[in-house]
Amino acid sequence: MNGIIKKLITCMAAVTFILCLTAMIKPAYADAAHTYKIRINKQQNCVTIYKLNEKGKYEPYKAMVCSVGHATPLGNFSIKDKIRWHELDGPVYGQYCSRITGHILFHSVWYYQMGKPNTLSNAQYNKLGTVASHGCVRLCVRDSKWIYDNCRFGTPVEIYNGKKPGPLGKPAGIKLSGWTGWDPTDETNPDNPYNKKKPSIKLVKGAKDILFNSKFKILKSIVAKNTTGFDASKNVTYTIEYKMAGLPYKKVKEIDTKKTGLYRVKFKLVDEIGRKASLKVKYRVHNKIMLQSFTLNYTNTVLYLGGDSYERKRNLDIKNPVPKNASVKKIMFTSSNPSVVTVTEKGIIKAVAPGTAVITASSTDGSGVAERCTIKVKKYATGLVVPAVMQTINVGGTIKIGTALSPADATGASDNMIYTYTSSDPAVATVDASGNVSAVGPGTVTITVSVQGAAKDNAVLTAQVPITVNAVQSDVSPSALTIQ
């Protein structure tokens, strides 16, 4: 009997041993050496970690931004070695190194000094996501440490080229300023100053009060910074709830400045290394306030063609709006004669040709308020045109000297141009203030014409007209005067 009992006990012990062994072997199927698979997209500088699921299939688990090199080999490899700090080419040094094959490692971005995590090359760190290494796979400290801690010897590593980063996409790397410092993801090091920093969202002063029908962009109303102090507005998400008087809040997509009331906004920021910030703001769109009046910086002005470029342009500016808090301050500008003067939507007027035009500035809020400015365009003369051939008159005769400005469409700089005429020999011919020449005696004379107020900088333009004065011919022939 005792023998039978002993045999039963022995059998039970054997069964128990087998069950225990089976229990021990089963987890080995998901042992750390096989729990993860690593795929490196060399073309996209992206690492994707795959994890073995309960069905024995690998599924995407984690994505990491990296920097490979032109010498990074393609193919299938496995983790073979681990080194906490290791000397790299340079010499420079890397943390949390895991050997892929030969001299190709996973490691952190390099440091200038061995064992000193405050000597990181910030310039190289900012290259994460681009081709930058000599062949190794560079990662931020958090990612290189994760592989170092979780992927044991034998973990499969595949390096390939692909147009798409991977099933989880490619994370963005955080940027650093300065020459050297710390990796902000080196979070297990208590001396890392970034452990005490976090992203932030702040409201721009005065941004929560919104004028009716004004232009408003919600991300322009805040200042978002990541852990390292760089702009992080692209990482901000938000939800908006709108409330009219006497009604509950309801979700909307944007703040509509044509709808008065309260808008409750919740901002959330997750920066490139996963740190978070949030902000709640109540914006108010105020009732529409109509514009009652305004003035322009010019009511009349003159533009000039043919001179310096600044003389042909002006800026029309709005002044003294009443009330100052009018909801709509946008003004529409129009020209009565665009062939003479053009005007832009910002009120920049430009001379095109001599003439007169009226610029009208009108409020766009429906109030009908408008102001006007009369623009006169003049064109400088560069010369004075007089008859090109010599004029001939007889003693006692008169002619009038005709003049014109050059170029033909010149108007002159002034409305009151002053012409003067002088004779080189009054004994031959005289000239009056209107250009009327009177022949006195035979000979040749030069009439000089001058004009002031026609050219730029009040320069005097002159021209000369040569005139021949002939003696009066007698009607009696010499033979008729012969004495018999």
C-alpha positions in Angstrom: 0.0 0.0 0.0 2.8 2.3 1.0 4.5 1.6 -2.4 1.3 2.6 -4.3 1.1 5.8 -2.4 4.7 6.6 -3.0 4.2 5.9 -6.8 1.2 8.2 -6.8 3.1 11.0 -5.0 6.0 10.5 -7.5 3.6 10.8 -10.5 1.9 13.9 -9.0 5.3 15.5 -8.4 6.3 14.8 -12.0 3.0 16.3 -13.3 3.6 19.3 -11.1 7.1 19.7 -12.5 5.9 19.5 -16.1 3.2 22.1 -15.4 5.7 24.4 -13.8 8.1 23.9 -16.6 5.4 24.7 -19.2 4.5 27.8 -17.3 8.1 28.9 -17.3 8.5 28.2 -21.0 5.3 30.0 -22.1 6.5 33.5 -21.1 9.7 32.8 -23.0 7.6 33.1 -26.2 7.2 36.7 -25.3 10.6 37.1 -23.7 12.2 40.6 -24.0 14.6 39.2 -26.7 11.6 38.6 -28.9 9.0 40.9 -27.4 10.1 43.7 -29.7 11.1 44.1 -33.3 12.8 47.2 -34.6 12.4 48.6 -38.1 14.5 51.6 -39.2 13.4 53.6 -42.3 16.7 54.9 -43.4 15.2 57.1 -46.1 12.9 58.8 -43.6 15.1 58.8 -40.5 12.4 57.1 -38.5 12.4 54.1 -36.1 9.3 52.1 -35.5 9.2 49.6 -32.6 6.8 46.7 -33.0 5.6 44.6 -30.0 4.5 41.0 -30.0 0.8 40.7 -29.1 -1.1 37.9 -27.5 -1.7 36.3 -30.9 2.0 36.1 -31.6 2.0 38.9 -34.2 4.0 42.1 -34.1 2.0 45.3 -34.1 3.3 49.0 -34.1 4.0 50.2 -30.6 6.3 53.2 -30.6 7.9 55.6 -33.2 11.1 57.5 -32.8 12.8 60.2 -34.8 16.4 59.4 -35.6 19.4 60.4 -37.7 21.1 57.8 -39.8 24.1 58.2 -42.2 24.9 57.4 -45.8 27.0 54.5 -44.5 24.1 53.0 -42.5 23.7 49.5 -44.0 20.4 48.0 -45.2 19.4 44.5 -44.2 18.4 42.4 -41.2 20.4 42.4 -38.0 19.9 42.0 -34.2 21.0 43.6 -31.0 24.4 42.2 -30.0 25.9 44.4 -27.3 25.1 47.2 -24.8 27.5 49.9 -23.7 26.4 52.6 -21.2 28.9 55.3 -22.5 31.0 54.7 -25.5 33.6 56.6 -27.5 32.5 57.4 -31.1 34.3 58.9 -34.1 35.8 62.3 -33.3 36.4 61.4 -30.6 33.0 62.2 -29.2 30.8 60.1 -26.9 27.4 58.6 -26.8 25.0 57.3 -24.1 22.9 54.1 -24.1 24.6 52.4 -27.0 23.1 49.2 -28.4 25.1 47.4 -31.2 23.2 46.6 -34.4 26.2 45.2 -36.4 29.9 45.9 -36.5 30.5 49.6 -35.6 26.8 50.5 -36.3 25.1 51.4 -33.0 21.9 52.9 -31.6 23.1 55.7 -29.4 22.3 59.2 -28.2 23.3 62.3 -30.0 27.0 62.7 -29.2 28.7 64.6 -26.3 32.0 66.5 -26.2 33.1 64.7 -23.0 32.8 61.2 -21.7 30.3 60.7 -18.9 29.3 64.4 -18.9 25.6 64.7 -20.0 25.8 68.5 -20.0 28.2 68.6 -22.9 25.7 67.6 -25.6 26.2 69.0 -29.1 23.1 71.1 -29.6 23.8 71.6 -33.3 23.8 67.8 -33.9 20.7 67.4 -31.7 18.8 69.8 -33.9 19.6 67.6 -36.9 17.5 64.7 -35.6 15.2 63.6 -38.4 17.8 64.2 -41.1 20.9 62.4 -42.4 23.7 63.4 -40.0 25.6 60.4 -38.6 28.6 58.4 -39.9 26.4 55.3 -40.1 25.1 54.8 -36.5 21.5 55.5 -35.6 21.3 58.6 -33.4 18.4 59.1 -31.0 17.4 61.4 -28.2 18.4 60.0 -24.8 14.9 58.9 -23.9 14.6 56.7 -27.0 18.2 55.3 -26.9 17.7 54.5 -23.2 14.4 52.8 -24.0 16.0 50.5 -26.5 19.0 49.9 -24.1 16.6 49.0 -21.3 13.9 47.0 -23.2 15.4 45.3 -26.2 17.7 42.5 -25.1 20.3 40.7 -27.1 18.8 39.1 -30.2 16.1 41.7 -30.7 15.6 41.8 -34.5 16.5 45.0 -36.3 15.6 45.7 -40.0 17.0 48.6 -41.9 15.2 49.5 -45.1 14.2 52.4 -47.4 10.6 53.5 -47.7 8.6 56.6 -48.9 6.5 56.6 -45.8 8.1 56.9 -42.3 6.1 54.0 -40.8 2.6 53.1 -39.5 2.9 55.5 -36.6 4.4 58.4 -38.6 7.5 60.3 -37.8 7.7 62.3 -34.5 9.1 65.8 -34.6 12.3 66.5 -32.7 12.5 69.3 -30.2 15.0 72.1 -30.9 17.7 73.5 -28.7 19.4 76.9 -28.6 23.0 77.6 -27.8 26.2 75.6 -28.5 26.1 72.8 -25.9 24.0 71.7 -23.0 21.6 68.9 -21.9 19.2 66.6 -23.8 15.8 67.6 -22.4 14.7 63.9 -22.6 17.5 62.8 -20.3 14.8 62.8 -17.5 16.3 60.2 -15.2 19.3 62.4 -14.5 18.4 64.6 -11.5 20.9 67.3 -12.5 19.1 68.0 -15.8 17.7 71.5 -15.7 15.0 70.7 -18.2 13.4 68.4 -15.6 12.1 71.6 -14.0 10.8 73.1 -17.2 7.6 72.7 -19.1 5.7 74.2 -22.0 3.5 77.2 -21.6 0.4 78.9 -23.1 -0.1 82.6 -22.4 -2.9 85.0 -23.5 -1.8 88.1 -25.5 -2.7 91.2 -23.6 -6.2 92.5 -24.5 -6.9 89.6 -26.9 -9.9 88.3 -25.1 -12.0 91.4 -26.0 -12.9 91.1 -29.7 -14.5 93.9 -31.8 -17.6 93.0 -33.8 -16.8 91.9 -37.4 -13.1 92.3 -36.8 -10.4 89.9 -38.2 -9.5 87.4 -35.5 -7.3 84.3 -35.5 -7.4 82.4 -32.3 -3.8 81.1 -32.4 -2.7 84.7 -32.8 -4.3 85.5 -29.4 -1.9 83.3 -27.5 1.8 82.7 -27.2 2.7 79.0 -27.0 6.2 77.8 -26.1 7.6 74.3 -25.8 9.9 73.0 -23.0 13.0 74.5 -24.6 11.4 77.9 -25.3 10.6 77.6 -29.0 7.3 78.5 -30.6 4.8 75.6 -30.2 1.6 77.1 -31.7 1.5 74.3 -34.2 1.2 71.8 -31.3 -1.8 73.6 -29.8 -5.3 72.2 -30.0 -8.5 73.8 -28.7 -12.2 73.4 -28.2 -14.7 76.3 -28.3 -18.0 76.7 -26.7 -20.3 79.7 -27.6 -22.9 81.3 -25.3 -25.5 83.9 -26.3 -27.3 85.8 -23.5 -29.8 83.6 -21.7 -28.8 80.4 -23.5 -26.4 77.6 -22.5 -23.0 77.0 -24.0 -22.8 75.0 -27.2 -19.8 73.7 -29.1 -18.7 75.6 -32.2 -15.7 75.3 -34.5 -14.4 78.9 -34.5 -15.0 82.3 -32.9 -17.4 84.2 -35.2 -16.8 87.9 -34.8 -20.2 88.6 -36.3 -22.0 86.9 -33.4 -21.8 88.8 -30.1 -21.5 86.9 -26.9 -19.1 84.7 -24.8 -16.7 82.1 -26.3 -15.2 79.7 -23.8 -12.0 78.2 -25.2 -9.8 75.3 -23.8 -6.3 75.2 -25.1 -4.1 72.1 -24.9 -0.4 71.8 -25.8 1.6 68.6 -26.1 5.2 69.5 -27.1 7.7 67.4 -29.1 8.8 65.5 -26.0 5.3 64.9 -24.7 5.1 67.5 -22.0 1.8 69.3 -21.6 0.3 72.7 -20.9 -3.2 74.0 -20.9 -5.1 77.3 -20.7 -8.8 78.3 -20.4 -9.9 81.6 -21.7 -13.3 83.4 -22.0 -13.4 85.7 -25.1 -16.1 88.2 -25.6 -17.3 89.6 -29.0 -18.7 93.0 -28.2 -21.7 94.7 -29.8 -21.2 96.5 -33.1 -20.3 100.2 -32.8 -20.8 102.3 -35.9 -18.2 104.7 -37.2 -19.6 108.3 -37.0 -16.8 110.3 -38.5 -13.1 110.4 -39.4 -10.7 112.7 -41.2 -7.9 112.1 -43.8 -4.3 113.4 -43.5 -4.9 115.2 -46.9 -7.9 116.9 -48.3 -6.0 118.4 -51.3 -2.6 117.5 -52.6 -0.5 117.7 -55.7 1.6 114.9 -57.2 4.3 115.4 -59.7 5.4 113.3 -62.7 8.9 113.5 -64.2 10.7 114.0 -60.9 11.7 111.7 -58.0 9.6 108.6 -57.4 8.4 109.8 -54.0 6.8 112.9 -55.6 4.3 110.8 -57.5 3.0 108.9 -54.4 1.2 109.6 -51.2 -0.3 107.6 -48.4 -3.8 108.5 -47.4 -4.2 107.7 -43.7 -7.3 107.7 -41.5 -7.2 110.1 -38.6 -9.4 110.9 -35.6 -12.0 108.1 -35.9 -15.1 108.8 -33.8 -15.7 106.8 -31.7 -12.2 105.3 -31.3 -13.7 101.9 -30.4 -15.7 101.6 -33.6 -16.2 98.0 -34.5 -15.2 98.3 -38.2 -12.3 100.6 -39.0 -11.6 99.2 -42.5 -11.9 101.9 -45.1 -12.5 101.4 -48.8 -10.6 103.7 -51.2 -11.8 104.6 -54.8 -10.5 106.9 -57.5 -12.8 109.0 -59.7 -10.3 108.9 -62.5 -7.9 105.9 -62.4 -6.3 107.0 -65.6 -5.0 110.1 -63.7 -4.6 108.7 -60.1 -4.8 105.1 -58.8 -5.3 104.1 -55.2 -4.7 100.7 -53.4 -6.9 99.2 -50.7 -4.4 100.5 -48.2 -4.8 104.1 -49.4 -1.6 104.4 -51.4 -2.2 106.9 -54.2 -0.1 107.1 -57.3 0.0 109.6 -60.2 -0.5 108.2 -63.7 -1.0 111.2 -66.0 -1.6 114.9 -65.6 -5.1 115.9 -64.6 -7.3 115.9 -61.5 -9.0 113.0 -59.6 -11.0 112.7 -56.4 -10.2 109.9 -54.0 -13.1 108.8 -51.8 -12.5 107.0 -48.5 -15.7 105.2 -47.3 -16.4 103.2 -44.1 -17.3 99.6 -44.8 -19.5 99.2 -41.7 -22.7 100.4 -43.4 -22.7 103.8 -41.7 -22.2 105.7 -45.0 -19.4 107.9 -43.5 -17.0 109.0 -46.2 -14.3 111.7 -46.8 -12.7 112.9 -50.0 -9.3 114.2 -51.2 -8.8 116.1 -54.4 -5.6 115.1 -56.2 -4.0 117.3 -58.9 -1.3 115.7 -61.0 1.3 117.9 -62.7 4.2 117.0 -64.9 7.6 118.8 -64.8 8.8 120.4 -68.0 12.3 119.6 -69.1 12.6 122.0 -72.0 11.1 125.0 -73.8 10.0 124.6 -77.5 10.2 127.6 -79.8 10.1 127.9 -83.7 12.9 125.9 -85.1 13.5 128.1 -88.2 14.7 131.8 -88.4 11.8 134.2 -88.4 11.9 137.0 -91.0 10.0 140.3 -90.8 10.2 143.7 -92.3 11.0 146.9 -90.5 7.8 148.1 -88.9 6.3 144.7 -88.8 5.4 142.5 -85.7 5.3 138.8 -84.9 4.4 136.9 -81.7 6.8 134.2 -80.5 5.0 131.0 -79.8 6.3 128.7 -77.0 5.4 125.3 -75.7 6.7 123.1 -72.9 8.5 119.8 -73.4 7.5 117.0 -73.2 4.2 117.7 -74.9 2.1 116.6 -71.9 4.1 118.7 -69.4 2.0 121.0 -67.3 4.8 122.7 -65.4 5.3 122.7 -61.7 3.3 125.8 -61.0 -0.1 127.2 -62.0 1.6 130.6 -62.2 4.6 130.2 -64.6 6.4 133.4 -65.4 7.7 134.0 -68.9 10.3 136.7 -69.7 11.5 137.8 -73.1 14.6 139.8 -73.9 16.1 141.2 -77.2 19.8 141.0 -78.0 19.6 144.3 -80.0 16.6 146.6 -79.3 17.8 148.8 -82.3 16.9 145.9 -84.6 13.8 144.6 -82.7 12.1 144.9 -79.3 9.9 142.4 -77.5 7.3 143.0 -74.8 6.2 140.8 -71.8 3.8 138.8 -73.9 6.3 137.8 -76.6 5.3 140.3 -79.2 8.3 141.3 -81.4 8.4 144.7 -83.1 10.9 145.2 -86.0 12.8 148.6 -85.6 15.7 148.5 -88.1 17.3 146.0 -90.5 19.6 143.4 -89.1 19.6 140.2 -87.1 18.5 139.9 -83.5 18.1 137.0 -81.0 15.1 136.9 -78.7 15.7 134.9 -75.5 12.6 133.3 -73.9 12.8 132.2 -70.2 10.2 130.4 -68.1 10.2 130.0 -64.3 7.9 127.6 -62.4 7.8 124.9 -65.1 10.7 122.6 -64.2 11.7 120.6 -61.1 13.3 122.5 -58.3 12.1 125.8 -59.8 14.9 125.6 -62.5 14.7 128.3 -65.3 14.2 127.0 -68.8 15.4 129.1 -71.7 15.2 129.0 -75.5 16.4 131.4 -78.2 14.7 132.6 -81.4 16.8 134.2 -84.2 15.0 136.9 -86.2 16.0 138.7 -89.4 14.6 142.2 -89.9 14.6 143.4 -93.5 14.4 147.0 -94.7 11.2 148.1 -96.4 11.5 147.8 -100.2 10.6 151.0 -102.2 7.9 150.7 -105.0 9.8 153.3 -107.2 12.4 151.8 -109.6 15.9 153.5 -109.9 15.1 154.5 -113.6 12.1 156.4 -112.5 14.3 158.6 -110.4 16.5 159.7 -113.3 16.5 163.5 -113.9 16.1 164.4 -117.6 
